[in-house]
C-alpha cells in the first residue's frame, strides 16, 4: 500500500461545537472540507445533547483545555484558513479572539450561530455583545442568515443591520435566507454596499446544517481563489447541488454530501 503525501494538502481549522447528529457543527465542517480535498483540523468549543428535534444541553469546554488545543494543533500544521461556528461562553469567545489576532494573514470565516436549528440558544445577550465587540470585527467575512442578522443588531431591516455592523467594524457580511417573491436571495455586503446578489429557488423543507456547510464551503473556495464574491458564488452552487437531494430520517432533513 502506498502512502499519501500530506505535505501538498491544504489545512483549515474549524472552531465549533459538536453536534451528535453529525449533520451540523464540527463534523459537517470536516465533511464539507473533504469534498474540496482539504483536510479540516478541529478544536471543539462545546459539547451538546441534541436529537432530531431539539438542543437539550450545552457544556462548554474548559478554557485552558481550549487554549492549549489551539496552541498545540497550530504548531504542527500550517493552517490556510479558519472557520468559526458555535461559541457559547465569554471565556471561549475571548480565547478565540486572542487566537484569531495571531492569524490575521489568513481568511477567517465566522458563522454567527445564535441558536440551534431545533431551538435552544448558543449565544446569550452577554455572549453576543462580547462577540460583536471583540471577535466578529476580526473576521474576513461573517455569514448570518436573515434571522441571525436581525438578532445580532436588534433591528428589523437588513439595511439598518448592515449599517450597525459596519459601525462596529464588521465590514463584510454575507446574508442568507432572505425570501423575496418566493425566491431565496443571498447578498454580499462590503463596507455597507451590496456587492453581490444570488437568487435561488426556495426549498419547502428545513435542512439541518446548511449554515455550517455554506460557511465552510466559502472558506474552502476562498483559500484557493482569493476572491470573495467568486467564493460566495461557488459556495452557493455547491449548496444547491447538495441540497437538491437531501436525506431524511423521517424526523430531520440532512444535507446529502454523497453525490
Buried (B, 14 or more C-beta within 10 A) or exposed (E): EEEEEEEEEBBBBBBBBBBEBBBBBBBBBBBBBEBBEBBBBBBBBBBBEBEBEEBEEBEBBEBEEBBEBBEEBBEEBEBBBBBBBBBBBBBBBBBBBEBBEEBEEBBBBBBBBBBBBBEBBBBEEEBBEBBBEBBBBBBBBBBBBBEBBBBBBEBEEBEEBBBBBBEBEBBBBBBBBBEEEEEBBBBBBBEEEEBBEBBBEBBEEEBBBBBBBBBBBBBBBBBBEEEBBEBBBBBBEBBEEBBEEBEEEEEBBBBBBEE
